[in-house]
Amino acid sequence: MVLSHHRLRPFALAWLLAAGALPAALAQSAAPQDVVPAPPAEVEDAEHPLAANDTALTAELFYELLMSEMTAGNGDAATGYALMLDAARRSNDPRLYRRASELALQSRSAEAALIAIHAWNAAYPDSREANRYLLYVLVTLNRVNESAEPLAKEVARASTREKLSIVRALPQLYARASNKAGAARVVEQALQGELKHPALGAAAWTTIGRMRLTAQDKPGALQAARSALELDHTDDGAAMLAVQLLDEGSTDAEALLAPYLAATPLPEVRMAYARQLLQSQRLADAQVQIDAVTQERPDASEPWLIQASLKLQSGELAGADAALEQFTTLLQEVPPSEARTRALNQAWLMHAQVAEKRGDFAQAEAWLERVDGGAQSLAAQVRRASLLARQGKLTQARALIRATPAQTAEEERLKWQAEAQLLRDAGDYQQAYEMQAKAVALAPQDNDLVYDQAMLAEKAGRPQEAERLLRGIIARKPDYHHALNALGYLLADRGEHLTEARTLIKKALGHAPDDPFITDSLGWVEFRLGNRERAASLLQQAFKTQPDAEIAAHLGEVLWSLKRREQAMDVWREGQRLNSDNETLRETLKRLGVTL
């Protein structure tokens, strides 16, 4: 197997640094003084006969070393390696074995490196450095099963402090191994003796969990995370593993986080958890975590941007403005960079959204003027188009988007999407559907794009087309819970195939059990099936989790049908406060002849 040295290098550095032995020739380019690099301090002088007796460096050996380095320096690393290995065998110097190994890697031959390392190990069977090289190269060569012995030796020989670093570095060491399941077994076997260690157990279980997750063993990874947190419920790595499992759809992982979050959690873990909650549309729960982070780390900028987004979505415009002000104040202390410019652009765009929601279009335009071009210039133009459309200038808004140059195919697609959104907001669903279809044509396998097209097809009065598109998504990706939910809701709303609709929605809920909008769909299908009390209970649960105008429309209608008229009116008023323009709410009130 031939390996590119420039690809090996970062991987080797990460492992050897974690293990505590960084070879000089891997840390810097070869130079004359690097011919016999200084040995690591931890290696006994007995391993270095030339260091103890420099007269052993005969003229013949010196010449061979010089020729090896010169040959390698002139681009013939393979010949340089052969000369260096011969010198190592004749002198029995571990430094030369190491250098021969490095030259083999430079010659893009891990197999040759393995020959040198085996010779080194045979000459110095107790050398930890030789053992580390052997472990690294075996993993690089995907000889995972053979790596078990050197890994076990490395773990056994390390001090407790060293073991902690080694254990945490193992997922990165084995990251490129093609046999993920085999790598997980090898690591688990090597760490068996550490699983109950008070200082190492949690880290060992976390590493095993990460390896199992990489091998697609989610139940095994969940069990490892549980074991880690049972040993130490404050372990940050184990908590982050639980968040990763949550992201992978292992909903049972969330319960593992409760004791950790009740202690003194790492803000980064809170942030990762908050992002998962946002993806699941659990905005109220995400708000709790973001509030905690902004209190614990008020000097961290990212939480304030998420705080602003949450406040904006919940209609708390003053809170959104305050969070954005804090975000931009913190960014003023950051040195100018492309990343800082992008972050500020996000803030200006969000400020413009806040002003737009207030109906202050002039102020919104002023914020957009501050956006500093680049990749976000299209986003700024889209917001400008939205401002024009809200002022009744839809034709000018569409012209503005079409006149904005697209630098990439993705930007071209985003332009079609933006125009579709303008038309959707204007209630022209047929044209919006046509624009979305053009975006889909640029990326026909993009399920998110097709999903949006299906939603527009339904709005345009083409339910059969919407159903066809949604079934196509589910055929491609059976766990795409948004499509499962949408198809179930579509069937329920039409009063068709209600048993199938409930099955689809329950399947969606299995993939995202805490999503209030899927719970809303389940409540709606129960209502259509005549189970009104069950429907009311589900819809109340959804509305409590996520106050939303559409959920309010459904809940109010169910309460109205149960003759709980005052409660229904209160829910509808709250929905109207949240979003007076919501179509479902307005249609429901009109159909039932209710005036608030």
Secondary structure, 3 states (H helix, E strand, C coil): CECCHHHHHHHHHHHHHHHCCCCHHHHCCCCHHHCCCCCCCCCCHHHCHHHHCHHHCCHHHHHHHHHHHHHHHCCCHHHHHHHHHHHHHHHCCHHHHHHHHHHHHHCCEHHHHHHHHHHHHHHCCCCHHHHHHHHHHHHHCCCCHHHHHHHHHHHHHCCHHHHHHHHHHHHHHCCCCCCHHHHHHHHHHHCHHHCCCCCCHHHHHHHHHHHHHHCCCHHHHHHHHHHHHHHCCCCHHHHHHHHHHHHCCCCCHHHHHHHHHHCCCCHHHHHHHHHHHHHCCCHHHHHHHHHHHHHHCCCCCHHHHHHHHHHHHCCCHHHHHHHHHHHHHHHCCCCCCHHHHHHHHHHHHHHHHHHHHHCCHHHHHHHHCCCCCHHHHHHHHHHHHHHHHHCCCHHHHHHHHHHCCCCCHHHHHHHHHHHHHHHHHCCCHHHHHHHHHHHHHHCCCCHHHHHHHHHHHHHCCCHHHHHHHHHHHHHHCCCCHHHHHHHHHHHHHHCCCHHHHHHHHHHHHHHCCCCHHHHHHHHHHHHHCCCHHHHHHHHHHHHHHCCCHHHHHHHHHHHHHCCCHHHHHHHHHHHHHHCCCCHHHHHHHHHHCCCC
